[in-house]
Amino acid sequence: MNIQPLLDALGLQEDAARALAGDLRAQIDDLQTRLREAETHLEHLAITRKTVTGLADRLPAVAPDLPEHPDYPRILATFNHATGPLRAKDVCEALGHELLPKNVEGTRAKLKRLVKLGILTEADTGNFARKQ
């Protein structure tokens, strides 16, 4: 019996298995390299997050957009020059409006809107101040 054809067939299968093993090793090496790169990127992102979070407290707060009315910038200017809390009547007077109930209530409504926007605070009922 001639076993040479059987040995040749085994040799071909060994060569195919070696080639497959080599390809798989190359893929593993490539995947390990990609994994190291991904882990390094992840570390950099974590460091960046920590740095940004640490600096976030130092950044000035972005003021929300004011409603469309010419009184709002003037109201804020009044509070910028004030040394303490102001009442709606005081702001109305500073804006040059007559001290009529409708003007005072309109000003109070604007002050309440600025409180909702987080620009002013209402420490006591009716006493408004610039948010620190």
C-alpha positions as CSV (number, residue, x, y, z in Angstrom):
1,M,0.0,0.0,0.0
2,N,1.3,3.4,-1.0
3,I,0.8,5.9,1.8
4,Q,2.4,8.8,-0.1
5,P,-0.9,10.3,-1.3
6,L,-2.2,10.2,2.3
7,L,0.9,11.9,3.6
8,D,0.6,14.5,0.8
9,A,-3.0,15.2,1.8
10,L,-1.9,15.5,5.4
11,G,0.8,17.9,4.3
12,L,-1.7,20.1,2.5
13,Q,-3.9,20.1,5.6
14,E,-1.0,21.0,7.8
15,D,0.0,23.9,5.5
16,A,-3.6,25.1,5.5
17,A,-3.8,24.9,9.3
18,R,-0.4,26.7,9.6
19,A,-1.6,29.5,7.3
20,L,-4.9,29.8,9.2
21,A,-3.0,29.9,12.5
22,G,-0.7,32.6,11.1
23,D,-3.6,34.7,9.9
24,L,-5.3,34.4,13.3
25,R,-2.1,35.4,15.1
26,A,-1.9,38.5,12.8
27,Q,-5.5,39.3,13.5
28,I,-4.9,38.9,17.3
29,D,-1.9,41.2,17.1
30,D,-4.0,43.8,15.1
31,L,-6.8,43.5,17.7
32,Q,-4.4,43.9,20.6
33,T,-3.0,47.0,19.0
34,R,-6.5,48.4,18.4
35,L,-7.5,47.5,22.0
36,R,-4.4,49.4,23.4
37,E,-5.3,52.4,21.3
38,A,-8.9,52.4,22.4
39,E,-7.9,52.0,26.1
40,T,-5.4,54.9,25.7
41,H,-8.2,57.1,24.1
42,L,-10.5,56.1,26.9
43,E,-7.9,57.2,29.5
44,H,-7.5,60.5,27.7
45,L,-11.2,61.1,27.6
46,A,-11.4,60.4,31.4
47,I,-8.6,62.9,32.1
48,T,-10.3,65.5,29.9
49,R,-13.6,65.0,31.7
50,K,-11.9,65.4,35.0
51,T,-10.0,68.5,33.9
52,V,-13.2,70.1,32.4
53,T,-15.2,69.3,35.5
54,G,-12.5,70.9,37.6
55,L,-12.5,74.0,35.5
56,A,-16.3,74.3,35.1
57,D,-16.6,76.1,38.5
58,R,-14.2,78.8,37.3
59,L,-16.1,79.6,34.1
60,P,-18.5,82.6,34.2
61,A,-22.1,81.7,34.0
62,V,-23.7,82.3,30.6
63,A,-26.6,84.7,31.1
64,P,-29.9,83.5,29.6
65,D,-31.4,85.5,26.8
66,L,-33.5,88.4,28.0
67,P,-37.1,88.7,26.9
68,E,-37.7,91.1,24.0
69,H,-38.5,94.4,25.9
70,P,-36.4,97.5,26.3
71,D,-37.0,97.6,30.1
72,Y,-35.0,94.4,30.8
73,P,-31.5,95.7,30.1
74,R,-32.4,98.9,32.0
75,I,-33.7,96.8,34.9
76,L,-30.4,94.9,35.0
77,A,-28.4,98.1,34.9
78,T,-30.4,99.4,37.8
79,F,-29.5,96.3,39.8
80,N,-25.8,96.6,38.8
81,H,-25.7,100.0,40.4
82,A,-27.8,99.0,43.5
83,T,-26.1,98.3,46.8
84,G,-28.9,96.1,48.1
85,P,-32.2,94.6,47.3
86,L,-34.8,96.7,45.4
87,R,-38.6,96.6,45.4
88,A,-40.6,96.9,42.2
89,K,-41.5,100.5,43.1
90,D,-37.8,101.4,43.4
91,V,-37.1,99.8,40.0
92,C,-40.1,101.5,38.5
93,E,-38.9,104.9,39.8
94,A,-35.3,104.2,38.5
95,L,-36.7,103.4,35.0
96,G,-38.5,106.8,35.0
97,H,-42.0,105.3,35.0
98,E,-44.8,107.0,36.9
99,L,-45.6,105.3,40.1
100,L,-49.0,104.2,39.0
101,P,-50.2,100.7,40.2
102,K,-50.2,99.4,36.6
103,N,-46.5,100.4,36.1
104,V,-45.4,99.0,39.4
105,E,-47.2,95.7,38.7
106,G,-45.8,95.5,35.2
107,T,-42.3,96.1,36.7
108,R,-43.0,93.4,39.3
109,A,-44.0,91.0,36.6
110,K,-40.7,91.6,34.8
111,L,-38.7,91.1,38.0
112,K,-40.5,87.8,38.6
113,R,-39.7,86.8,35.1
114,L,-36.0,87.6,35.7
115,V,-36.2,85.4,38.9
116,K,-37.5,82.5,36.8
117,L,-34.6,83.0,34.4
118,G,-32.2,82.8,37.3
119,I,-30.9,86.3,36.9
120,L,-32.4,87.8,40.0
121,T,-33.4,86.4,43.4
122,E,-36.3,87.3,45.6
123,A,-34.9,87.1,49.1
124,D,-38.0,88.3,50.9
125,T,-41.4,88.8,49.3
126,G,-41.1,91.8,47.1
127,N,-37.4,92.4,47.6
128,F,-35.3,91.5,44.5
129,A,-31.6,91.3,44.2
130,R,-29.0,90.4,41.6
131,K,-28.1,86.7,41.8
132,Q,-24.5,86.2,43.0
